[in-house]
Amino acid sequence: MFLVYLFRHCQSSRLLSFLFSYLHTTINLPILQAHGYLCSISVTFWSWKEGQYIANANGHVNVCHFSDTFIIYVHYLCRREAYWLATPKYEPYPLLLGEKDTPYCPIFYQEHQIYLSFLQTCMDFFCQSIIAGIPLRGCVSSGFALMDSNKSIYFGTPLVEAARGEPARKAIGISFGKSFNNHHPVYNDYFIPFWDFIKTDDPKSKFISPMVLDWPRYWRISPDFKDFSFADCIKKMNTNPDFSEYYDNAISFFNFSNGHENWYEEINRDGISDIIDYYKKTEEWFKSVT
């Protein structure tokens, strides 16, 4: 079982998923230099060119790159010594519902701390990139895959989901892939329902969940980011009218998260039997507040 985070560098309107992609910005660097700069803001021990470990997320978090794409991933069975999460909290409404008639993998809940700390790595990476003036869009996916760094072999459904799901939103940020339905963070502080900016006319939208990683919450509580104005950081990057929508939508999402910090306390949970019912209830709530 893998968690995959993939991002891609590009200088067009195309973006990718647990996979990040890179929008037009005023930074003018060759791709490899830009990749090195991106990784340098989150590498903790080794150069991205020489080492593979970018953080301790209870498992070995690995990074690889090819062409204009980076893949960040963690294997559930390769563990390190645990450490305290950056945002430990009691959760009154844990989300434990999966989708009917789909495979259940108990290791996800047995090793749930790997998922949570991995998501914190992703949120930290994204927030750092915004401050550095690098606009990214990404998607988180989970599932079974072959990730062989020695042979440079990477394939599996999580990669397909991430690559196809990332372009499905018109905003920089981090989406969850459809695998959220069965492998999702138990704690509500890590995600938030958000139906806006999904490209409903794009067939790739079927690869993402309406739940989005709540990186704005992480921004607001982290001592590394809370003193920075997110809107100001975004406006500095918003220099090309062809891509303004992606930046403006990111600010809208940030404000939405800020205004609905306790959204999970407002959800009507009557009659919920699986994640699909949960989506319906959260969509009803979303429409009522927007």
One Martini backbone bead per residue (centre of mass of N, CA, C, O) as a GRO file, in nm:
protein
  290
    1MET     BB    1   0.094   0.037   0.025
    2PHE     BB    2   0.041   0.367  -0.108
    3LEU     BB    3   0.157   0.696  -0.103
    4VAL     BB    4   0.098   0.960  -0.343
    5TYR     BB    5   0.309   1.234  -0.466
    6LEU     BB    6   0.253   1.456  -0.743
    7PHE     BB    7   0.459   1.676  -0.943
    8ARG     BB    8   0.462   1.951  -1.189
    9HIS     BB    9   0.643   2.117  -1.435
   10CYS     BB   10   0.508   2.417  -1.585
   11GLN     BB   11   0.427   2.673  -1.861
   12SER     BB   12   0.113   2.637  -1.812
   13SER     BB   13  -0.222   2.538  -1.740
   14ARG     BB   14  -0.104   2.277  -1.661
   15LEU     BB   15  -0.172   2.016  -1.419
   16LEU     BB   16  -0.118   1.811  -1.124
   17SER     BB   17  -0.102   1.542  -0.886
   18PHE     BB   18   0.039   1.345  -0.661
   19LEU     BB   19   0.081   1.579  -0.803
   20PHE     BB   20   0.255   1.849  -0.918
   21SER     BB   21   0.212   2.174  -1.063
   22TYR     BB   22   0.343   2.440  -1.277
   23LEU     BB   23   0.296   2.761  -1.306
   24HIS     BB   24   0.309   3.060  -1.401
   25THR     BB   25   0.598   3.268  -1.347
   26THR     BB   26   0.861   3.490  -1.277
   27ILE     BB   27   1.028   3.252  -1.269
   28ASN     BB   28   1.348   3.180  -1.452
   29LEU     BB   29   1.401   2.839  -1.489
   30PRO     BB   30   1.524   2.567  -1.533
   31ILE     BB   31   1.394   2.274  -1.459
   32LEU     BB   32   1.619   2.156  -1.273
   33GLN     BB   33   1.649   2.407  -1.099
   34ALA     BB   34   1.357   2.415  -1.002
   35HIS     BB   35   1.358   2.139  -0.870
   36GLY     BB   36   1.582   2.198  -0.669
   37TYR     BB   37   1.429   2.427  -0.531
   38LEU     BB   38   1.180   2.276  -0.441
   39CYS     BB   39   1.334   2.060  -0.265
   40SER     BB   40   1.500   2.255  -0.074
   41ILE     BB   41   1.236   2.331   0.108
   42SER     BB   42   1.218   1.997   0.223
   43VAL     BB   43   1.486   1.907   0.271
   44THR     BB   44   1.663   1.759   0.560
   45PHE     BB   45   1.948   1.597   0.462
   46TRP     BB   46   1.950   1.568   0.145
   47SER     BB   47   2.005   1.579  -0.163
   48TRP     BB   48   1.796   1.520  -0.426
   49LYS     BB   49   2.033   1.390  -0.607
   50GLU     BB   50   2.130   1.171  -0.366
   51GLY     BB   51   1.861   1.153  -0.214
   52GLN     BB   52   1.523   1.037  -0.085
   53TYR     BB   53   1.484   1.193   0.185
   54ILE     BB   54   1.244   1.449   0.306
   55ALA     BB   55   1.108   1.286   0.552
   56ASN     BB   56   0.950   1.199   0.865
   57ALA     BB   57   0.650   0.977   0.832
   58ASN     BB   58   0.721   0.691   0.974
   59GLY     BB   59   0.826   0.669   0.697
   60HIS     BB   60   0.958   0.646   0.383
   61VAL     BB   61   1.017   0.928   0.209
   62ASN     BB   62   0.999   0.963  -0.138
   63VAL     BB   63   1.190   1.079  -0.431
   64CYS     BB   64   1.116   1.151  -0.777
   65HIS     BB   65   1.229   1.204  -1.126
   66PHE     BB   66   1.083   1.313  -1.448
   67SER     BB   67   1.136   1.541  -1.634
   68ASP     BB   68   0.856   1.744  -1.504
   69THR     BB   69   0.843   1.522  -1.262
   70PHE     BB   70   0.716   1.448  -0.933
   71ILE     BB   71   0.753   1.190  -0.678
   72ILE     BB   72   0.579   1.127  -0.375
   73TYR     BB   73   0.640   0.858  -0.132
   74VAL     BB   74   0.484   0.590   0.072
   75HIS     BB   75   0.536   0.300   0.266
   76TYR     BB   76   0.360   0.114   0.496
   77LEU     BB   77   0.596  -0.119   0.556
   78CYS     BB   78   0.807   0.123   0.591
   79ARG     BB   79   0.946   0.191   0.897
   80ARG     BB   80   0.966   0.422   1.153
   81GLU     BB   81   1.004   0.602   1.405
   82ALA     BB   82   0.797   0.761   1.588
   83TYR     BB   83   0.622   1.080   1.597
   84TRP     BB   84   0.497   1.369   1.661
   85LEU     BB   85   0.258   1.546   1.564
   86ALA     BB   86   0.198   1.876   1.481
   87THR     BB   87  -0.146   1.818   1.517
   88PRO     BB   88  -0.264   1.719   1.783
   89LYS     BB   89  -0.604   1.570   1.822
   90TYR     BB   90  -0.917   1.552   1.914
   91GLU     BB   91  -1.183   1.349   1.758
   92PRO     BB   92  -1.538   1.364   1.744
   93TYR     BB   93  -1.557   1.305   1.398
   94PRO     BB   94  -1.475   1.038   1.266
   95LEU     BB   95  -1.379   0.911   0.950
   96LEU     BB   96  -1.493   0.558   0.862
   97LEU     BB   97  -1.614   0.565   0.582
   98GLY     BB   98  -1.685   0.364   0.313
   99GLU     BB   99  -1.723   0.201   0.022
  100LYS     BB  100  -1.920   0.002  -0.131
  101ASP     BB  101  -1.787  -0.275  -0.272
  102THR     BB  102  -1.492  -0.242  -0.151
  103PRO     BB  103  -1.187  -0.263  -0.061
  104TYR     BB  104  -1.028  -0.357   0.246
  105CYS     BB  105  -0.752  -0.196   0.431
  106PRO     BB  106  -0.622  -0.227   0.749
  107ILE     BB  107  -0.343  -0.074   0.735
  108PHE     BB  108  -0.447   0.213   0.727
  109TYR     BB  109  -0.542   0.214   1.034
  110GLN     BB  110  -0.290   0.094   1.170
  111GLU     BB  111  -0.112   0.336   0.994
  112HIS     BB  112  -0.231   0.635   1.017
  113GLN     BB  113   0.017   0.815   1.094
  114ILE     BB  114   0.142   0.813   0.814
  115TYR     BB  115  -0.071   0.978   0.671
  116LEU     BB  116  -0.071   1.233   0.845
  117SER     BB  117   0.234   1.304   0.820
  118PHE     BB  118   0.231   1.314   0.512
  119LEU     BB  119   0.030   1.549   0.485
  120GLN     BB  120   0.211   1.747   0.634
  121THR     BB  121   0.433   1.744   0.428
  122CYS     BB  122   0.258   1.854   0.194
  123MET     BB  123   0.167   2.118   0.328
  124ASP     BB  124   0.447   2.230   0.381
  125PHE     BB  125   0.543   2.230   0.090
  126PHE     BB  126   0.324   2.416  -0.025
  127CYS     BB  127   0.367   2.663   0.159
  128GLN     BB  128   0.663   2.706   0.084
  129SER     BB  129   0.611   2.757  -0.219
  130ILE     BB  130   0.447   3.016  -0.190
  131ILE     BB  131   0.666   3.185  -0.050
  132ALA     BB  132   0.869   3.123  -0.298
  133GLY     BB  133   0.687   3.159  -0.571
  134ILE     BB  134   0.545   2.857  -0.620
  135PRO     BB  135   0.304   2.728  -0.816
  136LEU     BB  136   0.079   2.463  -0.716
  137ARG     BB  137  -0.059   2.137  -0.815
  138GLY     BB  138  -0.242   1.864  -0.653
  139CYS     BB  139  -0.254   1.497  -0.565
  140VAL     BB  140  -0.396   1.248  -0.361
  141SER     BB  141  -0.300   0.900  -0.336
  142SER     BB  142  -0.412   0.550  -0.302
  143GLY     BB  143  -0.236   0.229  -0.313
  144PHE     BB  144  -0.132  -0.005  -0.540
  145ALA     BB  145   0.225  -0.037  -0.618
  146LEU     BB  146   0.518   0.012  -0.821
  147MET     BB  147   0.829   0.119  -0.645
  148ASP     BB  148   1.139   0.132  -0.820
  149SER     BB  149   1.427   0.310  -0.782
  150ASN     BB  150   1.653   0.125  -0.906
  151LYS     BB  151   1.471   0.085  -1.191
  152SER     BB  152   1.264   0.306  -1.253
  153ILE     BB  153   0.976   0.191  -1.140
  154TYR     BB  154   0.638   0.332  -1.206
  155PHE     BB  155   0.327   0.178  -1.109
  156GLY     BB  156  -0.028   0.249  -1.083
  157THR     BB  157  -0.327   0.370  -0.971
  158PRO     BB  158  -0.223   0.622  -0.813
  159LEU     BB  159  -0.084   0.756  -1.060
  160VAL     BB  160  -0.329   0.779  -1.241
  161GLU     BB  161  -0.506   0.942  -1.051
  162ALA     BB  162  -0.316   1.184  -1.017
  163ALA     BB  163  -0.272   1.264  -1.318
  164ARG     BB  164  -0.591   1.298  -1.378
  165GLY     BB  165  -0.687   1.478  -1.126
  166GLU     BB  166  -0.523   1.747  -1.114
  167PRO     BB  167  -0.669   1.906  -1.371
  168ALA     BB  168  -0.978   1.928  -1.228
  169ARG     BB  169  -0.878   2.210  -1.113
  170LYS     BB  170  -0.917   2.581  -1.076
  171ALA     BB  171  -0.650   2.551  -0.872
  172ILE     BB  172  -0.437   2.590  -0.644
  173GLY     BB  173  -0.330   2.287  -0.479
  174ILE     BB  174  -0.495   2.002  -0.293
  175SER     BB  175  -0.614   1.708  -0.384
  176PHE     BB  176  -0.826   1.433  -0.383
  177GLY     BB  177  -0.869   1.137  -0.471
  178LYS     BB  178  -1.089   0.873  -0.507
  179SER     BB  179  -0.942   0.705  -0.277
  180PHE     BB  180  -1.078   0.851  -0.039
  181ASN     BB  181  -1.324   0.655  -0.009
  182ASN     BB  182  -1.106   0.430   0.138
  183HIS     BB  183  -0.841   0.635   0.181
  184HIS     BB  184  -0.854   0.832   0.464
  185PRO     BB  185  -0.863   1.070   0.680
  186VAL     BB  186  -1.000   1.057   0.990
  187TYR     BB  187  -0.940   1.357   1.029
  188ASN     BB  188  -1.103   1.664   0.968
  189ASP     BB  189  -0.852   1.869   0.970
  190TYR     BB  190  -0.742   1.755   0.671
  191PHE     BB  191  -1.031   1.832   0.556
  192ILE     BB  192  -1.262   1.971   0.296
  193PRO     BB  193  -1.540   2.066   0.155
  194PHE     BB  194  -1.523   2.130  -0.221
  195TRP     BB  195  -1.706   2.215  -0.521
  196ASP     BB  196  -1.540   2.419  -0.634
  197PHE     BB  197  -1.345   2.426  -0.936
  198ILE     BB  198  -1.466   2.200  -1.088
  199LYS     BB  199  -1.438   2.028  -1.398
  200THR     BB  200  -1.733   1.907  -1.505
  201ASP     BB  201  -1.650   1.888  -1.830
  202ASP     BB  202  -1.427   1.695  -1.725
  203PRO     BB  203  -1.348   1.359  -1.718
  204LYS     BB  204  -1.126   1.392  -1.481
  205SER     BB  205  -1.322   1.450  -1.235
  206LYS     BB  206  -1.360   1.137  -1.155
  207PHE     BB  207  -1.062   1.135  -0.995
  208ILE     BB  208  -1.201   1.310  -0.772
  209SER     BB  209  -1.266   1.460  -0.476
  210PRO     BB  210  -1.455   1.694  -0.286
  211MET     BB  211  -1.212   1.668  -0.119
  212VAL     BB  212  -0.975   1.878   0.058
  213LEU     BB  213  -0.685   1.981   0.152
  214ASP     BB  214  -0.631   2.172   0.459
  215TRP     BB  215  -0.387   2.395   0.425
  216PRO     BB  216  -0.494   2.662   0.554
  217ARG     BB  217  -0.490   2.559   0.844
  218TYR     BB  218  -0.187   2.510   0.853
  219TRP     BB  219  -0.108   2.800   0.800
  220ARG     BB  220  -0.253   2.930   1.056
  221ILE     BB  221  -0.085   2.736   1.282
  222SER     BB  222   0.188   2.782   1.173
  223PRO     BB  223   0.488   2.936   1.262
  224ASP     BB  224   0.596   2.952   0.953
  225PHE     BB  225   0.308   3.104   0.823
  226LYS     BB  226   0.102   3.292   0.993
  227ASP     BB  227   0.267   3.575   0.925
  228PHE     BB  228   0.163   3.535   0.644
  229SER     BB  229   0.021   3.655   0.352
  230PHE     BB  230  -0.145   3.483   0.127
  231ALA     BB  231  -0.253   3.696  -0.068
  232ASP     BB  232   0.022   3.831  -0.122
  233CYS     BB  233   0.166   3.584  -0.236
  234ILE     BB  234  -0.029   3.543  -0.475
  235LYS     BB  235  -0.017   3.827  -0.611
  236LYS     BB  236   0.287   3.804  -0.693
  237MET     BB  237   0.216   3.560  -0.904
  238ASN     BB  238  -0.020   3.730  -1.045
  239THR     BB  239   0.091   3.813  -1.384
  240ASN     BB  240  -0.114   3.633  -1.561
  241PRO     BB  241  -0.424   3.646  -1.702
  242ASP     BB  242  -0.445   3.339  -1.797
  243PHE     BB  243  -0.409   3.251  -1.459
  244SER     BB  244  -0.585   3.406  -1.245
  245GLU     BB  245  -0.803   3.201  -1.156
  246TYR     BB  246  -0.616   3.014  -0.985
  247TYR     BB  247  -0.548   3.233  -0.771
  248ASP     BB  248  -0.829   3.339  -0.688
  249ASN     BB  249  -0.934   3.057  -0.596
  250ALA     BB  250  -0.729   3.017  -0.367
  251ILE     BB  251  -0.830   3.253  -0.196
  252SER     BB  252  -1.120   3.152  -0.164
  253PHE     BB  253  -1.043   2.891  -0.017
  254PHE     BB  254  -0.900   3.015   0.220
  255ASN     BB  255  -1.153   3.173   0.322
  256PHE     BB  256  -1.336   2.930   0.359
  257SER     BB  257  -1.170   2.783   0.572
  258ASN     BB  258  -1.170   3.019   0.777
  259GLY     BB  259  -1.503   3.026   0.793
  260HIS     BB  260  -1.493   2.675   0.839
  261GLU     BB  261  -1.340   2.524   1.082
  262ASN     BB  262  -1.625   2.367   1.199
  263TRP     BB  263  -1.786   2.200   0.976
  264TYR     BB  264  -1.835   1.909   1.111
  265GLU     BB  265  -2.062   2.030   1.314
  266GLU     BB  266  -2.281   2.089   1.058
  267ILE     BB  267  -2.341   1.801   0.991
  268ASN     BB  268  -2.580   1.581   0.870
  269ARG     BB  269  -2.585   1.231   0.991
  270ASP     BB  270  -2.841   1.127   0.890
  271GLY     BB  271  -2.831   0.821   0.715
  272ILE     BB  272  -2.537   0.731   0.721
  273SER     BB  273  -2.345   0.451   0.552
  274ASP     BB  274  -2.146   0.610   0.357
  275ILE     BB  275  -1.949   0.812   0.162
  276ILE     BB  276  -2.179   0.895  -0.032
  277ASP     BB  277  -2.366   1.007   0.183
  278TYR     BB  278  -2.161   1.209   0.288
  279TYR     BB  279  -2.145   1.379   0.033
  280LYS     BB  280  -2.439   1.471   0.031
  281LYS     BB  281  -2.427   1.621   0.304
  282THR     BB  282  -2.190   1.813   0.234
  283GLU     BB  283  -2.326   1.944  -0.011
  284GLU     BB  284  -2.561   2.065   0.137
  285TRP     BB  285  -2.388   2.240   0.318
  286PHE     BB  286  -2.232   2.397   0.101
  287LYS     BB  287  -2.484   2.531  -0.033
  288SER     BB  288  -2.577   2.677   0.241
  289VAL     BB  289  -2.280   2.859   0.256
  290THR     BB  290  -2.266   2.971  -0.074
   0.00000   0.00000   0.00000
